[in-house]
Amino acid sequence: MRAGLDELAPQLMGRDPRMVSAIGELMDSAMTGQPYVKTALDVACWDILGRSLGTPLYMLLGGMVTPRPEVVGSVPPQPGEELEAAMAALRADGIAQFSGKTSGDVAGDIAYLRWMGERMRPGESLKYDGNGGWRVDEAVRVARGMGDIDVYFEQPCATYEECRDVRRTTGVPLILDESATDVRTVLRALRDGVLDGLNVKLAKVGGISKMRLIRDLCVALNVPMEIQDSSYSDLACAVVAHMGHSTPQRCIRSVIYPKGLKTATVTNPPAVAGGRMVAPDGPGIGSVPMLDAIGDPIAVYG
C-alpha cells in the first residue's frame, strides 16, 4: 500500500477531491488493480465531498433507505462453552445472524454444523465461511454430512469455478466473497445461476465508488448482500453503516459488527443497539480520525 501511494500521490496532487469519479478514473488509469491502495484515497474523497456539502455520506449514496441495517456476529470455530457464551452475548445484543469459520477438517466441520443446528432458534441464520479453504470434494462431503440445517456457504473454495461447482452439486446457498470483487464476475454468477448472495467488502473492491457500483447492480438484480470490510477499523465500519443506510432492506443480509476493536481510532464511531447499526452523525463519514491514537504520519505528500 505504501509503495502504491508513492506512485499515485504525485499524480493526484492539485486535483479536486470532490470529483470522485474523475479521481477514480485517474487512479485506474495510473495503476491496474491494487484496490487496497485506492480505497483509502477514494474514501477520503467521498468524506471531503460530504463535508463540503454539509451532508452525511448516506445521502450521497442514495439517501436514508434502511434506518437500522441488521448486523452479523462472529462466533468461535469450536463447539463448547465458549461458543455457547458467544451466542448468548450476541443474542443479548439482539443479533440473530451468526458467522462461523471452517476448520479445514471435514469431520470437525460436520460436527460443528450439527452442533449449531441443534442450538439455533427460529429466525436465526448461520453463514459458514470457508475463506477458500475447502477442496470441492471436501465441501460436498460437509454438505452431505451436516444434516438438516439452514446455512449459507461463504466462499467455500479458492476459485469462482470451484464455488460454482459446489453450489450446483450440493444445492447449499452460496455467498461469494474473495472470488467476486468486480461487476463482470457478479454478472457471470448471475448467468451461472449461483448468485445467492454477495459479500461486498470495501477494500477488496477498491473503495466506496466501486462498492456503490456493485451494490446498485445487486439491488437491480434483487441479490442479498453482506456489506463489510476486511480491515475491520472504526472508520471502515462507519463507511459500511452509511452504505447500509442507503441500501434497500430487501437486499441486505447484514452489515459488519463493529464491536471487539481494542483501541478507538476515531471520534463519533458507528453505534450498535438491538442488533442494528447506525452511522455516525455529521457530514461526510461523520467519524473523525484520532491522530494521537493513529500516530505520526509515515509519509507526507505535497
C-alpha positions as CSV (number, residue, x, y, z in Angstrom):
1,M,0.0,0.0,0.0
2,R,2.8,2.4,0.9
3,A,4.5,1.8,-2.4
4,G,1.3,2.3,-4.3
5,L,0.6,5.6,-2.5
6,D,4.1,6.8,-3.5
7,E,3.1,6.1,-7.2
8,L,-0.4,7.6,-7.1
9,A,0.1,10.7,-4.8
10,P,2.1,12.8,-7.3
11,Q,-0.5,12.2,-10.0
12,L,-3.4,13.3,-7.7
13,M,-1.8,16.4,-6.2
14,G,-3.7,19.5,-7.3
15,R,-6.9,17.6,-8.3
16,D,-10.3,18.5,-6.9
17,P,-11.0,15.6,-4.4
18,R,-14.8,16.3,-4.7
19,M,-14.7,14.9,-8.3
20,V,-14.8,11.3,-7.0
21,S,-15.5,9.7,-10.4
22,A,-12.7,11.7,-12.1
23,I,-10.3,10.7,-9.3
24,G,-11.3,7.1,-9.7
25,E,-10.7,7.1,-13.4
26,L,-7.3,8.7,-12.9
27,M,-6.3,6.1,-10.3
28,D,-7.4,3.2,-12.5
29,S,-5.6,4.7,-15.5
30,A,-2.4,5.2,-13.5
31,M,-2.4,1.8,-11.7
32,T,-4.0,-1.5,-12.6
33,G,-5.7,-3.4,-9.7
34,Q,-4.4,-2.7,-6.2
35,P,-7.8,-2.0,-4.7
36,Y,-6.4,-1.7,-1.1
37,V,-4.2,1.3,-2.3
38,K,-7.1,3.1,-3.9
39,T,-9.6,2.5,-1.1
40,A,-8.1,5.0,1.3
41,L,-7.9,7.7,-1.3
42,D,-11.4,7.1,-2.6
43,V,-12.9,7.1,1.0
44,A,-11.1,10.3,1.7
45,C,-12.5,12.0,-1.4
46,W,-16.1,10.9,-0.5
47,D,-15.6,12.2,3.0
48,I,-14.4,15.6,1.7
49,L,-17.3,15.8,-0.8
50,G,-19.8,15.2,2.0
51,R,-18.2,17.7,4.3
52,S,-18.1,20.3,1.6
53,L,-21.8,19.9,1.1
54,G,-22.6,19.6,4.8
55,T,-24.4,16.3,4.2
56,P,-23.8,12.7,5.5
57,L,-22.3,10.1,3.2
58,Y,-25.5,8.0,3.0
59,M,-27.3,11.0,1.4
60,L,-24.7,10.9,-1.4
61,L,-25.2,7.2,-1.9
62,G,-29.0,7.1,-2.2
63,G,-30.5,8.6,1.0
64,M,-31.8,7.0,4.2
65,V,-33.4,3.9,2.8
66,T,-32.8,1.5,5.7
67,P,-32.5,3.3,9.0
68,R,-31.2,0.4,11.0
69,P,-29.5,-2.4,9.0
70,E,-29.0,-5.7,10.8
71,V,-25.6,-6.7,11.9
72,V,-23.9,-10.2,11.8
73,G,-21.9,-11.5,14.7
74,S,-18.8,-13.8,14.5
75,V,-18.8,-16.9,16.7
76,P,-15.8,-19.1,17.7
77,P,-14.9,-22.1,15.5
78,Q,-15.2,-24.9,18.1
79,P,-18.3,-26.2,19.8
80,G,-18.4,-25.9,23.6
81,E,-18.8,-23.4,26.4
82,E,-17.0,-20.5,24.6
83,L,-19.3,-20.8,21.6
84,E,-22.4,-21.0,23.9
85,A,-21.3,-17.9,25.7
86,A,-20.6,-16.0,22.4
87,M,-24.0,-16.9,21.0
88,A,-25.7,-15.8,24.3
89,A,-23.8,-12.5,24.2
90,L,-24.8,-11.8,20.6
91,R,-28.4,-12.7,21.4
92,A,-28.4,-10.3,24.3
93,D,-27.4,-7.6,21.8
94,G,-30.3,-8.5,19.6
95,I,-28.2,-10.3,17.0
96,A,-29.8,-13.2,15.1
97,Q,-27.2,-13.8,12.4
98,F,-24.1,-15.7,13.1
99,S,-20.9,-16.2,11.1
100,G,-18.5,-19.1,11.7
101,K,-15.2,-20.1,10.2
102,T,-14.4,-23.6,8.7
103,S,-11.6,-25.5,10.3
104,G,-10.4,-27.4,7.3
105,D,-11.2,-30.7,8.9
106,V,-14.2,-32.3,7.3
107,A,-15.3,-34.3,10.3
108,G,-14.8,-31.3,12.6
109,D,-16.8,-29.1,10.3
110,I,-19.7,-31.5,10.1
111,A,-19.7,-31.8,13.9
112,Y,-19.7,-28.0,14.2
113,L,-22.6,-27.5,11.9
114,R,-24.7,-30.2,13.5
115,W,-23.9,-28.7,16.9
116,M,-25.0,-25.3,15.7
117,G,-28.1,-26.7,14.0
118,E,-29.3,-28.1,17.3
119,R,-28.9,-24.8,19.1
120,M,-30.1,-22.2,16.6
121,R,-33.5,-20.7,17.3
122,P,-36.3,-19.8,14.8
123,G,-35.4,-16.7,12.9
124,E,-31.7,-17.1,13.3
125,S,-29.3,-17.9,10.5
126,L,-25.8,-19.1,10.1
127,K,-23.1,-18.4,7.5
128,Y,-20.2,-20.8,7.3
129,D,-17.1,-19.0,5.9
130,G,-14.5,-21.2,4.2
131,N,-12.3,-18.3,3.0
132,G,-11.5,-20.5,0.0
133,G,-10.0,-23.3,2.2
134,W,-12.0,-26.3,1.1
135,R,-11.5,-28.5,-1.9
136,V,-14.7,-29.2,-3.9
137,D,-14.9,-32.8,-2.6
138,E,-14.5,-31.6,1.0
139,A,-17.3,-29.0,0.7
140,V,-19.6,-31.7,-0.9
141,R,-18.8,-34.1,2.0
142,V,-19.6,-31.4,4.6
143,A,-22.8,-30.6,2.9
144,R,-23.9,-34.2,2.8
145,G,-22.9,-34.9,6.4
146,M,-24.2,-31.8,8.2
147,G,-27.8,-32.8,8.2
148,D,-30.9,-30.5,8.1
149,I,-29.5,-27.1,8.9
150,D,-30.3,-23.7,7.4
151,V,-26.8,-22.4,6.4
152,Y,-25.1,-20.4,3.7
153,F,-21.6,-21.5,2.5
154,E,-19.4,-18.4,2.0
155,Q,-16.5,-18.7,-0.4
156,P,-16.1,-22.4,0.3
157,C,-13.3,-22.9,-2.3
158,A,-10.5,-20.8,-3.7
159,T,-11.8,-20.1,-7.2
160,Y,-15.1,-19.0,-8.6
161,E,-15.4,-22.2,-10.7
162,E,-14.9,-24.4,-7.6
163,C,-17.5,-22.4,-5.7
164,R,-19.9,-22.7,-8.6
165,D,-19.4,-26.5,-8.7
166,V,-20.1,-26.8,-5.0
167,R,-23.3,-24.8,-5.3
168,R,-24.5,-26.9,-8.3
169,T,-23.6,-30.2,-6.6
170,T,-24.9,-29.5,-3.1
171,G,-27.7,-27.0,-3.6
172,V,-26.4,-25.2,-0.4
173,P,-26.9,-21.4,-0.9
174,L,-23.7,-19.7,-1.9
175,I,-22.3,-16.3,-0.8
176,L,-19.4,-15.2,-3.0
177,D,-16.6,-13.2,-1.5
178,E,-12.9,-13.3,-2.5
179,S,-13.6,-14.6,-6.0
180,A,-16.3,-12.0,-6.9
181,T,-14.9,-8.4,-6.5
182,D,-16.0,-6.9,-9.8
183,V,-19.1,-6.4,-11.9
184,R,-18.1,-8.9,-14.5
185,T,-17.9,-11.8,-12.0
186,V,-21.2,-10.8,-10.4
187,L,-22.8,-10.9,-13.9
188,R,-21.1,-14.3,-14.6
189,A,-22.5,-15.7,-11.3
190,L,-26.0,-14.5,-12.3
191,R,-25.7,-16.2,-15.7
192,D,-24.5,-19.4,-14.0
193,G,-27.4,-19.4,-11.5
194,V,-25.2,-19.3,-8.4
195,L,-25.6,-15.7,-7.2
196,D,-27.5,-16.5,-4.0
197,G,-25.6,-13.7,-2.1
198,L,-22.5,-11.5,-2.2
199,N,-20.2,-10.2,0.4
200,V,-19.1,-6.8,-0.7
201,K,-16.0,-5.6,1.1
202,L,-14.9,-2.0,0.9
203,A,-11.1,-2.5,0.5
204,K,-11.4,-5.6,-1.6
205,V,-13.4,-3.8,-4.3
206,G,-11.4,-0.6,-4.2
207,G,-13.4,1.9,-2.2
208,I,-16.8,3.5,-1.9
209,S,-17.2,4.2,-5.7
210,K,-16.7,0.6,-6.7
211,M,-18.7,-0.6,-3.8
212,R,-21.6,1.6,-4.8
213,L,-21.5,0.3,-8.4
214,I,-21.6,-3.3,-7.3
215,R,-24.2,-2.5,-4.6
216,D,-26.5,-0.9,-7.2
217,L,-26.1,-3.8,-9.6
218,C,-27.1,-6.3,-6.9
219,V,-30.1,-4.1,-5.9
220,A,-31.3,-4.1,-9.5
221,L,-30.9,-7.9,-9.6
222,N,-32.5,-8.3,-6.2
223,V,-29.4,-10.1,-4.8
224,P,-28.9,-10.1,-1.0
225,M,-25.6,-8.6,0.2
226,E,-23.4,-8.6,3.3
227,I,-21.8,-5.2,3.4
228,Q,-18.4,-5.4,5.2
229,D,-14.7,-4.6,5.1
230,S,-11.7,-6.8,5.6
231,S,-9.7,-4.2,7.5
232,Y,-12.2,-4.0,10.4
233,S,-11.4,-0.5,11.6
234,D,-13.7,2.1,13.2
235,L,-13.5,4.2,10.0
236,A,-14.3,1.3,7.7
237,C,-17.3,0.3,9.9
238,A,-18.6,3.8,9.7
239,V,-18.5,3.7,5.9
240,V,-20.2,0.3,5.9
241,A,-23.0,1.8,8.1
242,H,-23.6,4.6,5.6
243,M,-23.7,2.1,2.7
244,G,-26.2,0.0,4.7
245,H,-28.4,3.0,5.3
246,S,-28.5,3.8,1.6
247,T,-29.3,0.2,0.5
248,P,-32.9,-1.3,0.4
249,Q,-33.5,-3.7,3.3
250,R,-34.6,-6.4,0.9
251,C,-31.1,-6.6,-0.4
252,I,-29.2,-6.5,2.9
253,R,-28.4,-9.7,4.7
254,S,-26.2,-7.9,7.2
255,V,-23.5,-5.3,7.9
256,I,-20.3,-5.9,9.8
257,Y,-20.5,-5.9,13.6
258,P,-18.2,-3.1,14.8
259,K,-17.6,-4.5,18.3
260,G,-14.4,-6.0,19.6
261,L,-12.0,-3.3,18.4
262,K,-9.4,-2.9,21.2
263,T,-8.3,0.7,20.5
264,A,-10.5,3.5,19.5
265,T,-9.1,5.3,16.4
266,V,-12.0,7.7,15.6
267,T,-14.3,10.1,17.4
268,N,-18.0,9.5,16.9
269,P,-17.9,5.8,15.7
270,P,-21.0,3.9,14.4
271,A,-23.3,2.6,17.1
272,V,-25.0,-0.8,17.5
273,A,-28.2,-1.3,19.5
274,G,-30.8,-4.1,19.3
275,G,-28.8,-5.9,16.7
276,R,-28.8,-2.9,14.3
277,M,-26.2,-0.5,13.3
278,V,-26.5,3.3,12.9
279,A,-23.9,5.5,11.1
280,P,-22.4,8.5,13.0
281,D,-24.0,11.9,12.8
282,G,-22.4,14.7,10.9
283,P,-21.3,15.5,7.3
284,G,-19.3,13.1,5.3
285,I,-18.4,9.9,7.1
286,G,-19.1,11.5,10.4
287,S,-16.3,9.8,12.2
288,V,-13.0,11.8,12.6
289,P,-9.6,10.0,12.9
290,M,-7.9,10.4,16.3
291,L,-4.4,11.5,15.2
292,D,-3.0,10.9,18.6
293,A,-4.1,7.3,18.6
294,I,-3.0,6.7,15.0
295,G,0.4,8.2,15.4
296,D,2.8,10.3,13.3
297,P,2.5,10.2,9.5
298,I,4.6,7.6,7.7
299,A,4.7,9.8,4.6
300,V,3.6,13.3,3.6
301,Y,2.9,14.3,0.0
302,G,2.7,17.8,-1.4
